[in-house]
Amino acid sequence: MRIVVDLNKCQGYAQCAFLAPDVFTMHGEEALLYNPLAAEEHRDAVARAAAACPVQAITVEGLHEGAPVEPVQVFTGAPWEPRDGR
Amino acid sequence: MAADYVDWLRREGRIVIVGASLAGLRAAETLREEGFTGSLTLIGDEPYDPYDRPPLSKSVLLGKASPRHTELPRRRHLDAEWRLGVPAAGLDLTGKRVLLADGEEVEYDRLLIATGVRARPWPVAEEAELDGVFVLRTRDDAVALTERLRAGAKRVVVIGAGFAGSEVASACREMGMEVTVAERAGAPLVGALGGVVGAVAADLQLENGVDLRTHVTVTALEGDPMGRVRSVHLSDESVVEADVVVVSLGSLRNTEWLTGSGLGAGPRGIASDAGCRAFDFRGIVTDDVFVAGDVARSPHALFGYQFLSLEHWGNAVAQAETAAHNMICPASDRRPHMWMPAFWSSQFGVNIKSVGVPPMGDELMIIQGSTAERRFVGVYGYKGRIVAGVTFDNARWLEYCQRQIEQGAPFPVEYPTMDRRPEGRKAVPADFPDPALPTHGPTVTLSGYSPADRRLVFTPGHH
């Protein structure tokens, strides 16, 4: 499961750290740390954490069965000059 | 006619997004959400799925997440063609084609540029190439740095005490390494939050055992005969031993590939109107090229229509959504990008958050808590108005600060508060460095003229 927390929204209620402590932890009194790639075994806990967040700051992909993750076509490409930037 | 074109575009047009990071991904999702059924191509220079960067200097360094797995969750299925691992190398505005570095071309009907920024490298190339010298911006950077730190680094020197540098210093201290931070200004975070708040950040670093050196620049990185970094020479003639050096000198905007394209793009980013439509080099708005995210700079009504470049996570999301909406709607339905600037940082166990544009403020007032306790709410004032707020471990006040900014609330604030305020109820100079002097790069760039001024003052950002 891929996870992202909108930390602009996050106000440190720590519900997620309480409900899914293997994925979300508080660092100090307010700052949140989390693992963006949570293991399947934490699925239920992550679902509860996302639902319980008072400011709905947690986005999870693949929480519901059948949510598609499309294969990514990777082009390794030719070597490029650093000046190209992107 | 125009409505017919928009209908056709939404149905079977070709939209190309250059930049496959946060802004590019969220723009693509918004296009599909709003009913775009044409062809969608995302071009990215890194060979990875779009991934999140903030954890790289926090959770990842602390070992709570893998640097290889911070991919962003998808909000929906995209049905897009991904061209990853190959950067865009040029733009043909007339022919409506993006040129790729591998020689291929991609045609578009509408283009979104979201190429973001990259880490500013150490300026002396042979010193930057020493083994043990790192920057931290990309996933590859994070993999390289974390592997080295895990391999038993003992003495880390961080060059530059902006947010990224301070977060690296914080994580390294937490892992028990000796850390020296070298900063040209008088304190950490001064570019983004000013000297008063910077002094609090300096106390935080000192209390957590960082060897903080301010008012110094790094004059040279010295290597051993094996090409490994060995020490860092400072402008006060001191020498600091190091086995890892993290260069954290802000960022450069990825606009070089647009050189000669005719687009209004340069070292300060790509200028656009409030609706994310890019300007060409003559200052005329384009119809089919849009910009979003860190690489964009656009005027903001709340802040005197100054052009703001925001290297903020939330801005990348909001601007991408606005740009995507405007790309596929009739002119009368376009929205301006009016997102309230906001960012966060966590370092040394303290949650630092801000709304508005602190560098615009010339005065600061602590309205709750105290800087001595490092738990406070401060508001910045400019010409009698509140223009920004900052909190240390007081995030729940930010919404209030945001409303005050939106309402143009008066500054200094008059209301009494219940809690202790050793500093007293008075505004003090916020102590931002002279904008004409070079800095390692604040997270907000103010540029251009403020219509509030009767006498125009040009304030170049120099970074």
Interface residues (C-beta under 8 A of the other chain):
Chain A: M1 R2 I3 V4 D6 L7 N8 C10 Q11 G12 T25 H27 G28 E29 E30 A31 L32 L33 Y34 N35 P36 L37 T59 V60 E61 G62 P68 V69 E70 V72 Q73 V74 F75 T76 G77 A78 W80 E81 R83 D84 G85 R86
Chain B: V18 G19 G44 D45 P47 D49 D52 P54 P55 K58 S59 L62 K64 A65 S66 H69 T70 E71 L72 P73 R74 R75 H77 L78 D79 A80 E81 W82 R83 L84 G85 V86 P87 A88 A89 L100 A101 D102 G103 T115 G116 R118 L252 N254 T255 E256 W257 W313 G314 V317 A342 F343 W344 S346 F348 G349 V350 N351 K353 D393 N394 A395 R396 L398
